[in-house]
Amino acid sequence: MTFAASPDDLLTPAQLAEISGFDFIDGMRTGRYPHPPIAKTLNYRLSEVEQGRVIFEGSPDFDAYNPLGGAHGGWFGTLLDSCMACAVQTTLPQGTGYTTVEYKITILRPAFTDTPPLKAIGTVVTSGRRIATATGEMVGEDGKVFATGSTTCLVFPLAP
């Protein structure tokens, strides 16, 4: 897995406008395109891509801990935002982008450095011309749910 080391490693808006959202996300999974640096920083990776569904896997490093000794809520939020928004992106045609308008998460149990990797599963609910929505769920290898989420994304044309 290759991570973007500088802004020059990321695709430009013009390059993004030339490919579908699915091809872009799947291209990260296969190594054709670099992964964003946030994934390295927060120790997660893209593992599965389908139309309308994306899975990231990760475990919190100590650097993601809060003062109480567990993964900070922002760690859960970042993984859930990533899986839900990337699931939306897989439904977008060439020349179309999105941005997260709002998201909500509910953390149901803590995660620690010794917690086996969690799966953050994002699934599209609706994908329209201007608005898309998705849900997310973080689950352990035993199927226990650690957190849930939902998002609303604004869909827009990418400028060439």
Rosetta constraint file for C-alpha pairs under 8 A:
AtomPair CA 1 CA 31 HARMONIC 6.19 0.50
AtomPair CA 1 CA 34 HARMONIC 7.53 0.50
AtomPair CA 1 CA 35 HARMONIC 7.27 0.50
AtomPair CA 2 CA 31 HARMONIC 6.76 0.50
AtomPair CA 2 CA 33 HARMONIC 7.95 0.50
AtomPair CA 2 CA 34 HARMONIC 5.18 0.50
AtomPair CA 2 CA 35 HARMONIC 6.04 0.50
AtomPair CA 3 CA 34 HARMONIC 5.05 0.50
AtomPair CA 3 CA 35 HARMONIC 4.55 0.50
AtomPair CA 3 CA 36 HARMONIC 5.80 0.50
AtomPair CA 3 CA 37 HARMONIC 5.67 0.50
AtomPair CA 3 CA 40 HARMONIC 7.02 0.50
AtomPair CA 4 CA 9 HARMONIC 5.15 0.50
AtomPair CA 4 CA 10 HARMONIC 6.28 0.50
AtomPair CA 4 CA 34 HARMONIC 5.36 0.50
AtomPair CA 4 CA 35 HARMONIC 5.98 0.50
AtomPair CA 4 CA 36 HARMONIC 5.64 0.50
AtomPair CA 4 CA 37 HARMONIC 5.70 0.50
AtomPair CA 5 CA 9 HARMONIC 6.46 0.50
AtomPair CA 5 CA 37 HARMONIC 6.99 0.50
AtomPair CA 6 CA 10 HARMONIC 7.48 0.50
AtomPair CA 9 CA 34 HARMONIC 7.14 0.50
AtomPair CA 10 CA 33 HARMONIC 7.94 0.50
AtomPair CA 10 CA 34 HARMONIC 6.93 0.50
AtomPair CA 10 CA 36 HARMONIC 7.86 0.50
AtomPair CA 11 CA 15 HARMONIC 5.80 0.50
AtomPair CA 11 CA 16 HARMONIC 6.24 0.50
AtomPair CA 11 CA 33 HARMONIC 7.98 0.50
AtomPair CA 12 CA 16 HARMONIC 6.19 0.50
AtomPair CA 13 CA 17 HARMONIC 6.10 0.50
AtomPair CA 13 CA 158 HARMONIC 6.83 0.50
AtomPair CA 13 CA 159 HARMONIC 7.11 0.50
AtomPair CA 13 CA 160 HARMONIC 7.01 0.50
AtomPair CA 14 CA 18 HARMONIC 6.75 0.50
AtomPair CA 14 CA 158 HARMONIC 7.73 0.50
AtomPair CA 14 CA 159 HARMONIC 7.02 0.50
AtomPair CA 14 CA 160 HARMONIC 4.90 0.50
AtomPair CA 15 CA 19 HARMONIC 7.28 0.50
AtomPair CA 16 CA 20 HARMONIC 7.81 0.50
AtomPair CA 16 CA 24 HARMONIC 7.55 0.50
AtomPair CA 16 CA 94 HARMONIC 7.98 0.50
AtomPair CA 16 CA 95 HARMONIC 7.18 0.50
AtomPair CA 16 CA 158 HARMONIC 7.92 0.50
AtomPair CA 17 CA 94 HARMONIC 5.89 0.50
AtomPair CA 17 CA 95 HARMONIC 4.02 0.50
AtomPair CA 17 CA 96 HARMONIC 6.60 0.50
AtomPair CA 17 CA 158 HARMONIC 5.81 0.50
AtomPair CA 17 CA 159 HARMONIC 7.34 0.50
AtomPair CA 17 CA 160 HARMONIC 6.47 0.50
AtomPair CA 18 CA 94 HARMONIC 6.00 0.50
AtomPair CA 18 CA 95 HARMONIC 6.19 0.50
AtomPair CA 19 CA 23 HARMONIC 6.25 0.50
AtomPair CA 19 CA 24 HARMONIC 6.55 0.50
AtomPair CA 19 CA 93 HARMONIC 7.82 0.50
AtomPair CA 19 CA 94 HARMONIC 4.92 0.50
AtomPair CA 19 CA 95 HARMONIC 6.96 0.50
AtomPair CA 20 CA 24 HARMONIC 6.33 0.50
AtomPair CA 20 CA 90 HARMONIC 7.60 0.50
AtomPair CA 20 CA 92 HARMONIC 6.29 0.50
AtomPair CA 20 CA 93 HARMONIC 4.84 0.50
AtomPair CA 20 CA 94 HARMONIC 3.88 0.50
AtomPair CA 20 CA 95 HARMONIC 7.02 0.50
AtomPair CA 20 CA 96 HARMONIC 7.64 0.50
AtomPair CA 21 CA 25 HARMONIC 6.29 0.50
AtomPair CA 21 CA 89 HARMONIC 4.83 0.50
AtomPair CA 21 CA 90 HARMONIC 4.68 0.50
AtomPair CA 21 CA 91 HARMONIC 6.38 0.50
AtomPair CA 21 CA 92 HARMONIC 5.00 0.50
AtomPair CA 21 CA 93 HARMONIC 6.12 0.50
AtomPair CA 21 CA 94 HARMONIC 6.57 0.50
AtomPair CA 21 CA 96 HARMONIC 7.54 0.50
AtomPair CA 21 CA 97 HARMONIC 7.68 0.50
AtomPair CA 22 CA 26 HARMONIC 5.92 0.50
AtomPair CA 22 CA 50 HARMONIC 7.89 0.50
AtomPair CA 22 CA 51 HARMONIC 6.74 0.50
AtomPair CA 22 CA 89 HARMONIC 6.50 0.50
AtomPair CA 22 CA 90 HARMONIC 3.80 0.50
AtomPair CA 22 CA 91 HARMONIC 6.42 0.50
AtomPair CA 22 CA 92 HARMONIC 7.09 0.50
AtomPair CA 23 CA 27 HARMONIC 5.71 0.50
AtomPair CA 23 CA 90 HARMONIC 7.53 0.50
AtomPair CA 24 CA 28 HARMONIC 6.50 0.50
AtomPair CA 24 CA 33 HARMONIC 7.43 0.50
AtomPair CA 24 CA 90 HARMONIC 7.94 0.50
AtomPair CA 25 CA 29 HARMONIC 6.58 0.50
AtomPair CA 25 CA 49 HARMONIC 7.22 0.50
AtomPair CA 25 CA 86 HARMONIC 6.97 0.50
AtomPair CA 25 CA 89 HARMONIC 7.45 0.50
AtomPair CA 25 CA 90 HARMONIC 6.61 0.50
AtomPair CA 26 CA 30 HARMONIC 6.26 0.50
AtomPair CA 26 CA 49 HARMONIC 6.01 0.50
AtomPair CA 27 CA 31 HARMONIC 5.98 0.50
AtomPair CA 27 CA 32 HARMONIC 4.81 0.50
AtomPair CA 27 CA 33 HARMONIC 5.37 0.50
AtomPair CA 28 CA 32 HARMONIC 5.89 0.50
AtomPair CA 28 CA 33 HARMONIC 4.66 0.50
AtomPair CA 28 CA 34 HARMONIC 5.79 0.50
AtomPair CA 28 CA 35 HARMONIC 5.87 0.50
AtomPair CA 28 CA 46 HARMONIC 7.64 0.50
AtomPair CA 29 CA 46 HARMONIC 5.89 0.50
AtomPair CA 29 CA 47 HARMONIC 6.54 0.50
AtomPair CA 29 CA 48 HARMONIC 7.24 0.50
AtomPair CA 29 CA 49 HARMONIC 7.46 0.50
AtomPair CA 35 CA 39 HARMONIC 7.00 0.50
AtomPair CA 36 CA 40 HARMONIC 7.51 0.50
AtomPair CA 37 CA 41 HARMONIC 6.29 0.50
AtomPair CA 38 CA 42 HARMONIC 6.03 0.50
AtomPair CA 39 CA 43 HARMONIC 5.65 0.50
AtomPair CA 39 CA 44 HARMONIC 5.06 0.50
AtomPair CA 39 CA 45 HARMONIC 6.17 0.50
AtomPair CA 40 CA 44 HARMONIC 6.55 0.50
AtomPair CA 40 CA 45 HARMONIC 7.87 0.50
AtomPair CA 42 CA 60 HARMONIC 6.68 0.50
AtomPair CA 42 CA 61 HARMONIC 7.11 0.50
AtomPair CA 42 CA 64 HARMONIC 6.83 0.50
AtomPair CA 42 CA 75 HARMONIC 6.92 0.50
AtomPair CA 43 CA 58 HARMONIC 5.73 0.50
AtomPair CA 43 CA 59 HARMONIC 6.21 0.50
AtomPair CA 43 CA 60 HARMONIC 6.41 0.50
AtomPair CA 43 CA 61 HARMONIC 6.77 0.50
AtomPair CA 44 CA 56 HARMONIC 6.55 0.50
AtomPair CA 44 CA 57 HARMONIC 5.45 0.50
AtomPair CA 44 CA 58 HARMONIC 3.99 0.50
AtomPair CA 44 CA 59 HARMONIC 6.69 0.50
AtomPair CA 44 CA 79 HARMONIC 7.62 0.50
AtomPair CA 45 CA 56 HARMONIC 5.37 0.50
AtomPair CA 45 CA 57 HARMONIC 5.46 0.50
AtomPair CA 45 CA 58 HARMONIC 6.38 0.50
AtomPair CA 46 CA 54 HARMONIC 7.76 0.50
AtomPair CA 46 CA 55 HARMONIC 6.20 0.50
AtomPair CA 46 CA 56 HARMONIC 4.40 0.50
AtomPair CA 46 CA 57 HARMONIC 6.53 0.50
AtomPair CA 47 CA 54 HARMONIC 7.87 0.50
AtomPair CA 47 CA 55 HARMONIC 5.70 0.50
AtomPair CA 47 CA 56 HARMONIC 5.40 0.50
AtomPair CA 47 CA 57 HARMONIC 6.50 0.50
AtomPair CA 48 CA 54 HARMONIC 5.66 0.50
AtomPair CA 48 CA 55 HARMONIC 4.99 0.50
AtomPair CA 48 CA 56 HARMONIC 7.05 0.50
AtomPair CA 49 CA 53 HARMONIC 6.12 0.50
AtomPair CA 49 CA 54 HARMONIC 4.69 0.50
AtomPair CA 49 CA 55 HARMONIC 6.60 0.50
AtomPair CA 49 CA 87 HARMONIC 7.95 0.50
AtomPair CA 50 CA 54 HARMONIC 6.23 0.50
AtomPair CA 50 CA 90 HARMONIC 7.38 0.50
AtomPair CA 51 CA 87 HARMONIC 7.37 0.50
AtomPair CA 51 CA 90 HARMONIC 5.47 0.50
AtomPair CA 51 CA 91 HARMONIC 6.12 0.50
AtomPair CA 52 CA 87 HARMONIC 4.90 0.50
AtomPair CA 52 CA 88 HARMONIC 6.14 0.50
AtomPair CA 52 CA 89 HARMONIC 7.87 0.50
AtomPair CA 52 CA 90 HARMONIC 5.65 0.50
AtomPair CA 52 CA 91 HARMONIC 5.72 0.50
AtomPair CA 52 CA 122 HARMONIC 7.99 0.50
AtomPair CA 52 CA 123 HARMONIC 5.76 0.50
AtomPair CA 52 CA 124 HARMONIC 5.06 0.50
AtomPair CA 53 CA 87 HARMONIC 4.77 0.50
AtomPair CA 53 CA 88 HARMONIC 7.89 0.50
AtomPair CA 53 CA 90 HARMONIC 7.51 0.50
AtomPair CA 53 CA 121 HARMONIC 7.21 0.50
AtomPair CA 53 CA 122 HARMONIC 5.51 0.50
AtomPair CA 53 CA 123 HARMONIC 4.59 0.50
AtomPair CA 53 CA 124 HARMONIC 6.47 0.50
AtomPair CA 54 CA 83 HARMONIC 5.61 0.50
AtomPair CA 54 CA 84 HARMONIC 7.35 0.50
AtomPair CA 54 CA 86 HARMONIC 6.51 0.50
AtomPair CA 54 CA 87 HARMONIC 5.03 0.50
AtomPair CA 54 CA 121 HARMONIC 5.90 0.50
AtomPair CA 54 CA 122 HARMONIC 5.23 0.50
AtomPair CA 54 CA 123 HARMONIC 6.81 0.50
AtomPair CA 55 CA 83 HARMONIC 6.04 0.50
AtomPair CA 55 CA 119 HARMONIC 6.41 0.50
AtomPair CA 55 CA 120 HARMONIC 5.50 0.50
AtomPair CA 55 CA 121 HARMONIC 4.54 0.50
AtomPair CA 55 CA 122 HARMONIC 6.30 0.50
AtomPair CA 56 CA 79 HARMONIC 7.20 0.50
AtomPair CA 56 CA 82 HARMONIC 7.97 0.50
AtomPair CA 56 CA 83 HARMONIC 6.25 0.50
AtomPair CA 56 CA 119 HARMONIC 5.74 0.50
AtomPair CA 56 CA 120 HARMONIC 5.09 0.50
AtomPair CA 56 CA 121 HARMONIC 6.65 0.50
AtomPair CA 57 CA 117 HARMONIC 6.13 0.50
AtomPair CA 57 CA 118 HARMONIC 5.50 0.50
AtomPair CA 57 CA 119 HARMONIC 4.53 0.50
AtomPair CA 57 CA 120 HARMONIC 6.12 0.50
AtomPair CA 58 CA 117 HARMONIC 5.00 0.50
AtomPair CA 58 CA 118 HARMONIC 5.46 0.50
AtomPair CA 58 CA 119 HARMONIC 6.77 0.50
AtomPair CA 59 CA 111 HARMONIC 7.80 0.50
AtomPair CA 59 CA 112 HARMONIC 7.54 0.50
AtomPair CA 59 CA 113 HARMONIC 6.45 0.50
AtomPair CA 59 CA 115 HARMONIC 6.79 0.50
AtomPair CA 59 CA 116 HARMONIC 6.83 0.50
AtomPair CA 59 CA 117 HARMONIC 4.86 0.50
AtomPair CA 59 CA 118 HARMONIC 6.26 0.50
AtomPair CA 60 CA 64 HARMONIC 5.88 0.50
AtomPair CA 60 CA 65 HARMONIC 7.51 0.50
AtomPair CA 60 CA 71 HARMONIC 6.01 0.50
AtomPair CA 60 CA 75 HARMONIC 7.23 0.50
AtomPair CA 60 CA 111 HARMONIC 7.10 0.50
AtomPair CA 60 CA 112 HARMONIC 6.20 0.50
AtomPair CA 60 CA 113 HARMONIC 5.44 0.50
AtomPair CA 61 CA 65 HARMONIC 7.29 0.50
AtomPair CA 61 CA 71 HARMONIC 7.99 0.50
AtomPair CA 61 CA 112 HARMONIC 7.75 0.50
AtomPair CA 61 CA 113 HARMONIC 5.48 0.50
AtomPair CA 62 CA 71 HARMONIC 7.83 0.50
AtomPair CA 62 CA 112 HARMONIC 7.96 0.50
AtomPair CA 62 CA 113 HARMONIC 6.33 0.50
AtomPair CA 64 CA 71 HARMONIC 5.60 0.50
AtomPair CA 64 CA 72 HARMONIC 5.90 0.50
AtomPair CA 64 CA 75 HARMONIC 6.50 0.50
AtomPair CA 65 CA 69 HARMONIC 5.79 0.50
AtomPair CA 65 CA 70 HARMONIC 5.01 0.50
AtomPair CA 65 CA 71 HARMONIC 4.40 0.50
AtomPair CA 65 CA 72 HARMONIC 5.17 0.50
AtomPair CA 65 CA 112 HARMONIC 7.97 0.50
AtomPair CA 66 CA 70 HARMONIC 5.78 0.50
AtomPair CA 66 CA 71 HARMONIC 5.98 0.50
AtomPair CA 66 CA 72 HARMONIC 4.72 0.50
AtomPair CA 69 CA 112 HARMONIC 7.82 0.50
AtomPair CA 70 CA 110 HARMONIC 6.39 0.50
AtomPair CA 70 CA 111 HARMONIC 5.97 0.50
AtomPair CA 70 CA 112 HARMONIC 5.24 0.50
AtomPair CA 71 CA 75 HARMONIC 6.41 0.50
AtomPair CA 71 CA 76 HARMONIC 7.68 0.50
AtomPair CA 71 CA 110 HARMONIC 6.75 0.50
AtomPair CA 71 CA 111 HARMONIC 5.47 0.50
AtomPair CA 71 CA 112 HARMONIC 5.85 0.50
AtomPair CA 72 CA 76 HARMONIC 7.20 0.50
AtomPair CA 73 CA 77 HARMONIC 6.15 0.50
AtomPair CA 73 CA 107 HARMONIC 7.48 0.50
AtomPair CA 74 CA 78 HARMONIC 5.91 0.50
AtomPair CA 75 CA 79 HARMONIC 6.41 0.50
AtomPair CA 76 CA 80 HARMONIC 6.14 0.50
AtomPair CA 76 CA 105 HARMONIC 7.96 0.50
AtomPair CA 76 CA 107 HARMONIC 7.51 0.50
AtomPair CA 76 CA 147 HARMONIC 7.25 0.50
AtomPair CA 77 CA 81 HARMONIC 5.84 0.50
AtomPair CA 77 CA 105 HARMONIC 6.44 0.50
AtomPair CA 78 CA 82 HARMONIC 5.97 0.50
AtomPair CA 79 CA 83 HARMONIC 6.21 0.50
AtomPair CA 79 CA 120 HARMONIC 6.32 0.50
AtomPair CA 80 CA 84 HARMONIC 6.01 0.50
AtomPair CA 80 CA 105 HARMONIC 7.63 0.50
AtomPair CA 80 CA 120 HARMONIC 6.05 0.50
AtomPair CA 80 CA 121 HARMONIC 7.62 0.50
AtomPair CA 80 CA 122 HARMONIC 7.22 0.50
AtomPair CA 80 CA 136 HARMONIC 5.89 0.50
AtomPair CA 80 CA 137 HARMONIC 7.18 0.50
AtomPair CA 80 CA 138 HARMONIC 7.36 0.50
AtomPair CA 80 CA 148 HARMONIC 7.63 0.50
AtomPair CA 80 CA 149 HARMONIC 6.46 0.50
AtomPair CA 81 CA 85 HARMONIC 5.85 0.50
AtomPair CA 81 CA 103 HARMONIC 7.03 0.50
AtomPair CA 81 CA 151 HARMONIC 7.40 0.50
AtomPair CA 82 CA 86 HARMONIC 5.84 0.50
AtomPair CA 83 CA 87 HARMONIC 6.02 0.50
AtomPair CA 83 CA 120 HARMONIC 6.18 0.50
AtomPair CA 83 CA 121 HARMONIC 5.95 0.50
AtomPair CA 83 CA 122 HARMONIC 4.56 0.50
AtomPair CA 83 CA 123 HARMONIC 7.96 0.50
AtomPair CA 83 CA 136 HARMONIC 6.91 0.50
AtomPair CA 84 CA 88 HARMONIC 6.47 0.50
AtomPair CA 84 CA 121 HARMONIC 7.36 0.50
AtomPair CA 84 CA 122 HARMONIC 4.16 0.50
AtomPair CA 84 CA 123 HARMONIC 6.26 0.50
AtomPair CA 84 CA 124 HARMONIC 7.19 0.50
AtomPair CA 84 CA 134 HARMONIC 5.53 0.50
AtomPair CA 84 CA 135 HARMONIC 6.04 0.50
AtomPair CA 84 CA 136 HARMONIC 5.72 0.50
AtomPair CA 84 CA 150 HARMONIC 7.39 0.50
AtomPair CA 84 CA 151 HARMONIC 6.76 0.50
AtomPair CA 85 CA 89 HARMONIC 6.29 0.50
AtomPair CA 85 CA 99 HARMONIC 7.94 0.50
AtomPair CA 85 CA 100 HARMONIC 6.88 0.50
AtomPair CA 85 CA 122 HARMONIC 7.58 0.50
AtomPair CA 85 CA 134 HARMONIC 7.33 0.50
AtomPair CA 85 CA 151 HARMONIC 7.44 0.50
AtomPair CA 85 CA 153 HARMONIC 7.25 0.50
AtomPair CA 86 CA 90 HARMONIC 6.37 0.50
AtomPair CA 86 CA 122 HARMONIC 7.62 0.50
AtomPair CA 87 CA 91 HARMONIC 7.17 0.50
AtomPair CA 87 CA 122 HARMONIC 5.65 0.50
AtomPair CA 87 CA 123 HARMONIC 5.87 0.50
AtomPair CA 87 CA 124 HARMONIC 5.97 0.50
AtomPair CA 87 CA 134 HARMONIC 7.39 0.50
AtomPair CA 88 CA 92 HARMONIC 7.03 0.50
AtomPair CA 88 CA 123 HARMONIC 7.77 0.50
AtomPair CA 88 CA 124 HARMONIC 5.80 0.50
AtomPair CA 88 CA 127 HARMONIC 6.93 0.50
AtomPair CA 88 CA 132 HARMONIC 6.61 0.50
AtomPair CA 88 CA 133 HARMONIC 7.22 0.50
AtomPair CA 88 CA 134 HARMONIC 6.79 0.50
AtomPair CA 88 CA 153 HARMONIC 7.83 0.50
AtomPair CA 89 CA 97 HARMONIC 7.29 0.50
AtomPair CA 89 CA 98 HARMONIC 7.14 0.50
AtomPair CA 91 CA 127 HARMONIC 6.91 0.50
AtomPair CA 92 CA 96 HARMONIC 6.01 0.50
AtomPair CA 92 CA 97 HARMONIC 7.13 0.50
AtomPair CA 92 CA 127 HARMONIC 7.98 0.50
AtomPair CA 95 CA 157 HARMONIC 5.88 0.50
AtomPair CA 95 CA 158 HARMONIC 5.29 0.50
AtomPair CA 95 CA 159 HARMONIC 7.74 0.50
AtomPair CA 96 CA 155 HARMONIC 7.03 0.50
AtomPair CA 96 CA 156 HARMONIC 5.76 0.50
AtomPair CA 96 CA 157 HARMONIC 4.46 0.50
AtomPair CA 96 CA 158 HARMONIC 5.19 0.50
AtomPair CA 97 CA 155 HARMONIC 5.84 0.50
AtomPair CA 97 CA 156 HARMONIC 5.43 0.50
AtomPair CA 97 CA 157 HARMONIC 5.99 0.50
AtomPair CA 97 CA 158 HARMONIC 5.73 0.50
AtomPair CA 98 CA 153 HARMONIC 6.21 0.50
AtomPair CA 98 CA 154 HARMONIC 5.36 0.50
AtomPair CA 98 CA 155 HARMONIC 4.36 0.50
AtomPair CA 98 CA 156 HARMONIC 5.90 0.50
AtomPair CA 99 CA 153 HARMONIC 5.47 0.50
AtomPair CA 99 CA 154 HARMONIC 5.41 0.50
AtomPair CA 99 CA 155 HARMONIC 6.84 0.50
AtomPair CA 100 CA 151 HARMONIC 7.14 0.50
AtomPair CA 100 CA 152 HARMONIC 6.21 0.50
AtomPair CA 100 CA 153 HARMONIC 4.38 0.50
AtomPair CA 100 CA 154 HARMONIC 6.37 0.50
AtomPair CA 101 CA 151 HARMONIC 7.61 0.50
AtomPair CA 101 CA 152 HARMONIC 5.65 0.50
AtomPair CA 101 CA 153 HARMONIC 5.11 0.50
AtomPair CA 101 CA 154 HARMONIC 6.15 0.50
AtomPair CA 102 CA 151 HARMONIC 5.81 0.50
AtomPair CA 102 CA 152 HARMONIC 5.57 0.50
AtomPair CA 102 CA 153 HARMONIC 7.12 0.50
AtomPair CA 103 CA 149 HARMONIC 7.06 0.50
AtomPair CA 103 CA 150 HARMONIC 5.61 0.50
AtomPair CA 103 CA 151 HARMONIC 4.19 0.50
AtomPair CA 103 CA 152 HARMONIC 6.41 0.50
AtomPair CA 104 CA 149 HARMONIC 5.35 0.50
AtomPair CA 104 CA 150 HARMONIC 5.45 0.50
AtomPair CA 104 CA 151 HARMONIC 6.51 0.50
AtomPair CA 105 CA 147 HARMONIC 6.89 0.50
AtomPair CA 105 CA 148 HARMONIC 5.58 0.50
AtomPair CA 105 CA 149 HARMONIC 4.13 0.50
AtomPair CA 105 CA 150 HARMONIC 6.68 0.50
AtomPair CA 106 CA 147 HARMONIC 5.43 0.50
AtomPair CA 106 CA 148 HARMONIC 5.29 0.50
AtomPair CA 106 CA 149 HARMONIC 6.22 0.50
AtomPair CA 107 CA 146 HARMONIC 6.14 0.50
AtomPair CA 107 CA 147 HARMONIC 4.28 0.50
AtomPair CA 107 CA 148 HARMONIC 6.67 0.50
AtomPair CA 108 CA 145 HARMONIC 7.08 0.50
AtomPair CA 108 CA 146 HARMONIC 5.08 0.50
AtomPair CA 108 CA 147 HARMONIC 5.23 0.50
AtomPair CA 108 CA 148 HARMONIC 7.90 0.50
AtomPair CA 109 CA 145 HARMONIC 7.78 0.50
AtomPair CA 109 CA 146 HARMONIC 4.99 0.50
AtomPair CA 109 CA 147 HARMONIC 7.10 0.50
AtomPair CA 110 CA 146 HARMONIC 6.99 0.50
AtomPair CA 111 CA 115 HARMONIC 5.87 0.50
AtomPair CA 111 CA 146 HARMONIC 7.77 0.50
AtomPair CA 116 CA 140 HARMONIC 7.03 0.50
AtomPair CA 116 CA 141 HARMONIC 7.09 0.50
AtomPair CA 117 CA 140 HARMONIC 6.87 0.50
AtomPair CA 117 CA 141 HARMONIC 7.37 0.50
AtomPair CA 118 CA 138 HARMONIC 6.24 0.50
AtomPair CA 118 CA 139 HARMONIC 5.54 0.50
AtomPair CA 118 CA 140 HARMONIC 4.83 0.50
AtomPair CA 118 CA 141 HARMONIC 6.83 0.50
AtomPair CA 119 CA 137 HARMONIC 7.87 0.50
AtomPair CA 119 CA 138 HARMONIC 5.35 0.50
AtomPair CA 119 CA 139 HARMONIC 5.32 0.50
AtomPair CA 119 CA 140 HARMONIC 6.50 0.50
AtomPair CA 119 CA 141 HARMONIC 7.88 0.50
AtomPair CA 120 CA 136 HARMONIC 6.72 0.50
AtomPair CA 120 CA 137 HARMONIC 5.65 0.50
AtomPair CA 120 CA 138 HARMONIC 4.31 0.50
AtomPair CA 120 CA 139 HARMONIC 6.66 0.50
AtomPair CA 121 CA 136 HARMONIC 5.37 0.50
AtomPair CA 121 CA 137 HARMONIC 5.30 0.50
AtomPair CA 121 CA 138 HARMONIC 6.30 0.50
AtomPair CA 122 CA 134 HARMONIC 6.68 0.50
AtomPair CA 122 CA 135 HARMONIC 5.75 0.50
AtomPair CA 122 CA 136 HARMONIC 4.38 0.50
AtomPair CA 122 CA 137 HARMONIC 6.77 0.50
AtomPair CA 123 CA 134 HARMONIC 5.41 0.50
AtomPair CA 123 CA 135 HARMONIC 5.44 0.50
AtomPair CA 123 CA 136 HARMONIC 6.30 0.50
AtomPair CA 124 CA 132 HARMONIC 7.63 0.50
AtomPair CA 124 CA 133 HARMONIC 6.03 0.50
AtomPair CA 124 CA 134 HARMONIC 4.11 0.50
AtomPair CA 124 CA 135 HARMONIC 6.48 0.50
AtomPair CA 125 CA 132 HARMONIC 7.56 0.50
AtomPair CA 125 CA 133 HARMONIC 5.43 0.50
AtomPair CA 125 CA 134 HARMONIC 4.89 0.50
AtomPair CA 125 CA 135 HARMONIC 6.93 0.50
AtomPair CA 126 CA 131 HARMONIC 7.91 0.50
AtomPair CA 126 CA 132 HARMONIC 5.25 0.50
AtomPair CA 126 CA 133 HARMONIC 5.20 0.50
AtomPair CA 126 CA 134 HARMONIC 6.91 0.50
AtomPair CA 127 CA 131 HARMONIC 6.37 0.50
AtomPair CA 127 CA 132 HARMONIC 4.14 0.50
AtomPair CA 127 CA 133 HARMONIC 6.47 0.50
AtomPair CA 128 CA 132 HARMONIC 5.66 0.50
AtomPair CA 128 CA 155 HARMONIC 7.75 0.50
AtomPair CA 129 CA 155 HARMONIC 6.42 0.50
AtomPair CA 129 CA 156 HARMONIC 7.70 0.50
AtomPair CA 130 CA 154 HARMONIC 5.77 0.50
AtomPair CA 130 CA 155 HARMONIC 4.59 0.50
AtomPair CA 130 CA 156 HARMONIC 6.40 0.50
AtomPair CA 131 CA 152 HARMONIC 6.95 0.50
AtomPair CA 131 CA 153 HARMONIC 5.72 0.50
AtomPair CA 131 CA 154 HARMONIC 4.92 0.50
AtomPair CA 131 CA 155 HARMONIC 5.54 0.50
AtomPair CA 132 CA 152 HARMONIC 5.84 0.50
AtomPair CA 132 CA 153 HARMONIC 5.13 0.50
AtomPair CA 132 CA 154 HARMONIC 6.58 0.50
AtomPair CA 132 CA 155 HARMONIC 6.89 0.50
AtomPair CA 133 CA 150 HARMONIC 7.37 0.50
AtomPair CA 133 CA 151 HARMONIC 5.52 0.50
AtomPair CA 133 CA 152 HARMONIC 4.57 0.50
AtomPair CA 133 CA 153 HARMONIC 6.15 0.50
AtomPair CA 134 CA 150 HARMONIC 5.72 0.50
AtomPair CA 134 CA 151 HARMONIC 5.41 0.50
AtomPair CA 134 CA 152 HARMONIC 6.85 0.50
AtomPair CA 135 CA 148 HARMONIC 7.57 0.50
AtomPair CA 135 CA 149 HARMONIC 5.58 0.50
AtomPair CA 135 CA 150 HARMONIC 4.25 0.50
AtomPair CA 135 CA 151 HARMONIC 6.39 0.50
AtomPair CA 136 CA 148 HARMONIC 5.49 0.50
AtomPair CA 136 CA 149 HARMONIC 4.80 0.50
AtomPair CA 136 CA 150 HARMONIC 6.00 0.50
AtomPair CA 137 CA 145 HARMONIC 6.94 0.50
AtomPair CA 137 CA 146 HARMONIC 7.66 0.50
AtomPair CA 137 CA 147 HARMONIC 5.83 0.50
AtomPair CA 137 CA 148 HARMONIC 4.37 0.50
AtomPair CA 137 CA 149 HARMONIC 6.32 0.50
AtomPair CA 138 CA 145 HARMONIC 5.83 0.50
AtomPair CA 138 CA 146 HARMONIC 5.38 0.50
AtomPair CA 138 CA 147 HARMONIC 5.08 0.50
AtomPair CA 138 CA 148 HARMONIC 6.22 0.50
AtomPair CA 139 CA 143 HARMONIC 5.57 0.50
AtomPair CA 139 CA 144 HARMONIC 5.44 0.50
AtomPair CA 139 CA 145 HARMONIC 4.44 0.50
AtomPair CA 139 CA 146 HARMONIC 5.58 0.50
AtomPair CA 139 CA 147 HARMONIC 7.34 0.50
AtomPair CA 140 CA 144 HARMONIC 5.32 0.50
AtomPair CA 140 CA 145 HARMONIC 6.53 0.50
AtomPair CA 140 CA 146 HARMONIC 7.05 0.50
